[in-house]
Amino acid sequence: MLAIAAAIVFGLGLLLDLVNTRIGGITGTTFLLLGLLLLSLHQAGIGSAGPRAGGWRRTRR
């Protein structure tokens, strides 16, 4: 989920950089750094469902 958010943030940063505008004090570089933060959190395993041990199996009764 964080990787998708990072992709959106990178897209917004690229758009701001191409148009060469600022939104308040936020520039394309700010979005770049935020995207890198989100990617590093994703790689660390934060915000994921976690590893499945053995997977999910349906049992019969």
N, C-alpha and C positions, 0 to 999 in steps of 0.2 A: 504494500500500500504506500509506503514511503517512497518507493522508487517511482510510482506514478505521480505522486505529488512533486517529486524532484523534477520529473520531466516537464510538468506544467510550469513550475517555477523557472526552469531553464528557458522554456519557450517565451515566457513573459519577459525575462531578462534580455533575450535576443531581440525581441520586438522593441523594447525600450532602447536598446543599444543601436538598432538600425534607424529608428526614428530620431535618436539623439535627444530624448526628452527626459525630464525628471518628474516624478509624482511626489510632491512634497520634498522630502530629503532622500527619497529612494531612487537609486539609479540602477542601471543594468548590472553593475558590479555587485550591488547589494543582493540582487536576485541570484547572481552567480554564486556568491558565498552561501546564501541560504540553500540553494540547490545542492551544493557540496556537503553542507551539514546534513541535509536529509539523506543523501546517498551514503554518507558515513554511518548514520544511524541505522539505515537499512542493512548495510554490510555487517554491522555489529549484532544484528538480530533483534533490535528494538522495533516494536510495532508489528512483528510477525506472529503468526499463530504458534510458532515453535515447531520443533521437529516431532514427527510422529514415531513412536516406538512400536514398530511392527505393523503399523497401519490399523485401520478400523475394519473389523470383521463382524458380520451379522451372525448371531448364534441362534440356533433353533431350540425351541422348547419342547 
